[in-house]
Amino acid sequence: MFQGTGSDVGKTVLVAGFCRLAANHGLKVRPFKPQNMSNNAAVADDGGEIGRAQWLQALACRVPASVHMNPVLLKPQSETGSQVVVQGKVIGHARGRDYQKLKPELMAAVMDSFHRIADGADLVLVEGAGSPAEINLRPGDIANMGFATAAGVPVVLVGDIDRGGVIASVVGTHTILPDADRAMIAGYLINKFRGDVSLFDDGISAIGGFTGWPCLGVIPWLKAAARLPAEDSVALERLARGTGKALKVAVPVLSRIANFDDFDPLKAEPDVELVFVRPGERLPDDAGLVILPGSKSTISDLADFRRQGWDRDLQAHRRRGGRIIGICGGYQMLGNSVRDPEAIEGGETNAEGLGLLDIDTEMAPEKTVRNTVAHSVSHDVALSGYEIHLGVSRGPDCERPMTLLDGRPDGATSPDGKVSGTYLHGLFGSDAYRAGLLSDFGISGGQTSYRDQVDAALDEIAAELERLVGFERMLGVSADIGRL
């Protein structure tokens, strides 16, 4: 199990890399994350929702994704509450304090899923969440040491040197962990190192003196990780803007943005500058395409969209003849109205839409979750992706669907074709569709398979981890913990 000294230390990438390394050595390897908190969700091959990170790690293992790889998924809907998904199915909503009381009841589902994943596997690589040093959350914990001790899984602690204070974070974790939890840690990795690794030799000695833990490796900044889908919106804060590209694509960062990895294939295009517009910034005047992303709370994000003044920017973009695409919640926002009569999302139950598509949306209790074979109406090419949404959209513009999902008309298009929307996630992952879309702007694209790029990045990371850490050394961690 890989646990971090904090969030965003690189656990997801390391687990994916070691998964691919084990798969390349011929092992039947599987990923597992007991509890994940993310609005970046995927539809597993056996139905139901899991975190996109575990979908990526399953890809690294070259196995179908299963809901049991991430049995508990929390999808934040407000500052204090989340939708709770267990083994792929929504069981309700919980505020933070209420969830702490619920966690012990979820351990049975976590262990059930773990045993299902472990059955027939040579190796299971587990990703923790947050940090085991959050000892205030230790009672009833299912995400870190609570799971590790219950399942008897050895732990590798991961520290992020790029953010600073890595010696203190590793030593501090050792200091405050209870003896039984501390005994589960077989060693640590230092991640995201820049420069001459030998300069950290004294740091390793210092950590060893305080903790007695062996350093299993110092891993540099893995450049290939930039070609992998990011797990959560923390990554959006670090995405730099490019310059001088042929097409600028702007994506407003909604408060509850969901499935923003939809845009990774566009980011990989050499002639596309993908700009994530943060709160307080304006939608750029020179954008050729504005894409409204998915949202976990459409009505709330629609209100925030207006507070940012993005509605005026979008109307100006429309008057200039710019293209607009809405994905899922973003598609709903483009319509005339959004109604939530049963307050499924919480808060307001009615909202005026942006009025750029002649449709109306009503939320419904039943959630659509499925992988989908699709077709682009405008570009007449095959698509594939997934649906995760509440609500049904209807109106005159739906007579011009953007896509066909399993043969069903989906989405809507304005009479002049400049504004369109769909419930299909993964739209831009189609190389043929991406090529057609970019050709509308007079540039070429879709020449390289995006999935092949992700696959190549996983192999590159696996090779680096084998060189820096060693496959046999990582396999030896299980034996080491047994002797502690």
N, C-alpha and C positions, 0 to 999 in steps of 0.2 A: 504494500500500500504506500502510495506517495502522498505525504501530507506536507503542507507548507507552513513556513513561519508566519505567513499572512496570505491575503488574497492576491491573485494575479502574479504569483511568483513563477509561473510557467509550468504548473503541474500538468495541464491538459496536453500541451505540446510534448512534454517528456513522456507521458503515458502513451500518447500516440506513436511517438518515435520508438519506444521500447516494444510496443505492440508489433510494429512493422519489423523491427529487428528480430523478434522471436519468430514471427511468421516467416521471415526470410531464412531462418534456421530450421524451418520445417516443423515447428511446434504448433499444436492446437492452442492458440492463445485467445483470450477473451477479455474485454474491458468491463469494468464495473465502477459505478459511482453511487453510493447509497442514497445520497441526497444532493440535489443540485438546485440552485436558485438562478433562473435565467428565463427571459422571454424569448430567447433564441431556441425554439423547439423544432424537433423533427418528427416525422411520422415513421415509426418503426415498421419493419417488414411484417411483423406479426400483429400490426394494428396498435393504435394508441400513441401517446406522446412521450418523447424522451428529450433530453437536452441534445442540442446539435453537437456538443463536444463528444458525447458517447456515440453518436452517429458517425462522426469522423473517426473515432477510435475503432469502431467496428470495421470501417473501411480500411483502416490500417491493418487490421487483423485478417482482412479479406474474407469476412463472414457477414451474413445478414444481421442487421441491427434488430435488437429485441427490446421490448419494454422492460425486461428484467435486467438489462444493463444499467438502468437508472430508475429504480423502483419508486423513488420519491422525487418529484419535480415541483418546485415552488415557482409560480409565475406572478411576480409582483404586479399588483393593480393600483396600489396607492403607496404612500410613504410608510404605512404601518401594517398593510394587509396583503395577502397573496392568495391566488387560487392554488389549491392543493391537488396534485395529480399523483395517484398511487397506482403503480403497475399499469400505467398508460391511461387511466381513467380519472376524470375529475370526481373528487369526493366532496368538494365544497370549498369554502373560503375560510381563512383564519387570520386574525390579527396576530401580531408578533407574540404577545403574552399567551394568547390562547394556543398558538402552535407549540410553544414550549411544553404546555400540558399534554398536547396531543402526541408528541414525539415518542414517548415510551410505547404507545399503542401501535406505532408504525414499525417498531423493530421486528415484529413477526413477519411483516411483509418484506422487509429488507432482507432478513435471513432466508426466507423462502426463495426470493429472487436470486440471492447469492448462490444458494445450493443448486438452483436450476442452471445458472451460468457455469458453475464449477463442474457440473456433471459432464464427464467426457472430455474436459479440457486438460491439457498438460500444464497450463499456466493461466492464472487470472491476475491481471494488473488492475489495482484498485486506485481510484483517485479520491482524495479527501476533499473537504470543502472548508474554506476559511483557514482556521488554524487551531491546532490542539491546545494552544496557549490560552484560548478563550475559556478559561477554567470556570467562569461564571455560567457557561452553557454545558458544562460537563455532565450534570445530572440528566439522565435520559438521553444523552447524546447518541445519535445514530450516524453522524457524518464523519467522525474522526476516530478518536480512541475508544468511544463506546462501541463502535463497530469492530475495530481492530482487536480489542480484547475479547469480545464475544465470539468472533470468528477465528481467533488465533492467527491473525495475519501479521507478519513482520512489517515494520514501517521504515521507510526511508524519508528523512526530513529534507525538504527542499528550501534553501534560502536564496533570496534574490539580491545579489550584490549591487545591481544597477541602481536600486533605490537607496542604497546606503544603509549603514548600521547592521550589516549582515552578521558580524561577530556577536554583537549584543543580542540580535534576534535569535540566533541559534543557542547561545549560552543561556539567554533568558528563558527560552522554551524548556531547556533542560532543568533549570532551577525551579520553575514553578509547577512542573508536572508531578503528579503523584507517583510514588515508586512503581506501582504496577504499570502505569502508562509509560513511564520512562523506560522500563525494561523491554518494551515492545520495539524500541527504536534500535535498529541494527547499524545505522550509519547515516550520513548526510551527504547531500550534493549541494554544491554552490553553483547557481545558475546565472546566466546573462553576464558573464565576465567579459570585460573589454580590455585589450592590451596584453602585456606580458604576464602569463599565468604564474611564473616563478615569483613575481612580486607578492603573491599571496601566500607564499610558503610559511612565513611567520604567522600569518593569520590562522592557517591550518594548525600549526603547533599550539597557538593560544587556545583555539577551540578544543583541541584534544586535551590540553591541560585542565581545562575547566570541566569537560564533559566525559572524557574517556571514549567518545565516539570516534570511529574511523571516518575519514573523508573518503567517500567512494568515487569522487571525481569533481573537477572544476570544469564547468561547461561554458564555453564562450557564447556570445550572442549568436544564435542560430539564424542566419539570414534567410534560410529556406522557410522559417516559420511565418514569414510575411506572406507567403503564398498559400497558407492554410486559412480556412475560415476561422475568424475570431469567435471566442465563446460568448462574451458578454460586452455590454456597452462601455465598460472601462476602456476597451481598446480604441473606441472612437475618439477619446481624448488625445490619443497619440498619433492619429493618422494625419500625416502632413499633406499639404496641398501641393500639387504639381504645378508647373507653369508651361505655357507655350504649346499646349496640346490642341489638336484640331477641334475637339468637341468637349465642352464643359458640361458635366452632368451634376446637378445640385440635388442633394437629399437633405431635407430639414430633419434635425435630430429631435424627434418627439420625446416628451417626458417618459412615455411608456413604449418606446420604440421596440418593435418585435421583429425577429428574423431579418436583421439588417445584413446578414451574410448573403442575402439575395443579390447584393450589389458587388460582391467580390469578383465575379467574372468580368464586370465592366471595369473594375479597378485594374484588372490584369491586362486590359487592352492598351497597347502602346500609344494610341492616338486619343485616348480618353482621359480627361482630368476629372476625377470623381471628387466632389467637394461635399463634405458633411457640414451642414450649416448649423452652428451651435446657437442656443438661445442668446439673444442680444445682438446677433448678426443679421444682416439682411440677405435675402435670396439674391445671388449675384445677377446683375443686369445682363451680363454677357453669357449666361447659361443658355445652351440650345435646348436642353431637356431638363425638366424638373420632375423628380419621382417622389411621390408621397409613399412612405414605407408603411409596413404593417404596424398595428398598435394593439396593445393589450387592453386599452381603455379608450375607445374611439371618441366618445362624447367629451371626456375629460381632455384628451389631447386636442380635440377640435377647438375647445375653449382656449387652451394654451396657444394654439396656432394663431388665433386671432390676437391674443395678448402680445405676441411677438411682432405683430404687424405683417406676418407672412401672408395673410389673406390679401392684403393690398399689393404686396410684391408679386403674388401669384397672378392676380388680375392684370397687373401691368405686363407680366411675362406673356399672358394670354393675348393681350392687345398687340404685342409685338409680333405675334405669330409663332410663339414658342410652343414646343410640344410638352404635354403633361401626361404622365402615367401614374395611376394609383394602384397599389398592391394591397389587397385585403382591406385592413382598416383604412388605409389611404384611399382606396377605391370608394369606400363608404363615405368618407369625408367630402369627396368631390361632388356628391349628390345634393339634392334639395333639402333633405332632412334625414335625421337619424333618430329613431324612436326606440326606447328601451322600457316598455310599459311595466315589466316585472322587475326593473332595477337590477338586472343581472350583473351589470358592471358596477353597480353601486352609484350613489350620488344622483346627478341629474338624469331625468328620464326622457327628455326631449331636447333636441338641438337643431338649429338651422345649419344646413350644410353650406358648402362653398358655392353651390349653384353652377358648377361647371359641367355637370352631367345631369340630364333630366331623368333622375332616378330617385327613389326613396327607399330607405332601409329600415327594417324593423328587426330588433334583436329577438331571438327565440331561445328557450332553455336548452334545446338539443344542440350540441356542439358537433360540427362537421370535422372529422379527423380522418383523412385517408390519403394514401398515395394515388396519383392520378396519371393516366395516359392522356395527353392533351394534344391540341392542334391550334396553331396560330391562324386566325381567319385572315388577317391583313397580309401576312407574308407566306401563307400556305406552306408551312413547314411543321414537322412533328415537334412536340414538346413533351417534357415529362417533369413532374414536380409533385407538390403535395398541397393539401388544403387543411388549414387549421383555423376555423372561424366560427363565430356566432352570427346569426342574422341572415336575412334574405333581402336582396335588392331587386326592385321592380321599377319599370318605367319605360317611356318611349325609347330612350337610347339603348335599352336592352335588346331592341329589335336589331341592333347592329352589334352583336357580341364581339368581344375582343378575342375570345378563345372558345374552343370546344373542349370540355372536360369529360372524358369517357363518352364522347358523342353528344353531350348535353351543351346547349348554348350557355356561355358564362360571360359575365362582364358586360360592358357597354362602351360605346364609342359615340362621340359627338358627330353631328352631321358633316362637319368639315374634316373629320378624322384627326384633329389636333389633340383631342383629349380622350383618353381611354382608361379603362380600369378592369381589373380581374381579381378573382379570389385565388389565383394560382401563384403559389410560392415556387421559386426555382426557375422562373421564366427566363432569366438571363443566362442560366446555365446551359441553354441550348445553343450550341455553336452556330447552327444554321439561322436561328432567330436573331442572335446577336449580330451576325453578318448582315441580315436583312435590315435590321433596325439602323445599324451604323451606315449602311448604304443610303438610307433616307437622308442622311446628313452629308453625303458625298465622300465618305471615308470608308476604307476597308477594315474589316474585322472578322473575328470568328475563324481566323486561319489556323489557330492552334486549339486543340481540345482542352477546355478548362479542367475537366476531370483528369486528363492525362497530366496536366501541370500539377495538380494536387497530389497525384500518385507519385510523380517524380520527386516532389518536395518531401514526401514521407520517406522515400528511399534515401534521399540525401541526408535527412536528419538521422535516420537509422544508421547510416554509415558513419556519421560523425560520432554518434553515441557509442558505437562499437569501438571506434578508434580511441575515444577519450575515457570511456568507463570500462568497456569490455563486457561482452555478453556473459562469459563464464562468471565474472565477478558479481554481476547482478543476480545470476541464478544462485550463487553462493550465499546470498543474503538470508534465504530461508534456512539454510543449514546453520548459519551463524546465530540466528535468533533462538534456535533450538538448544544451543549450548549456553545461553545466558542464564 
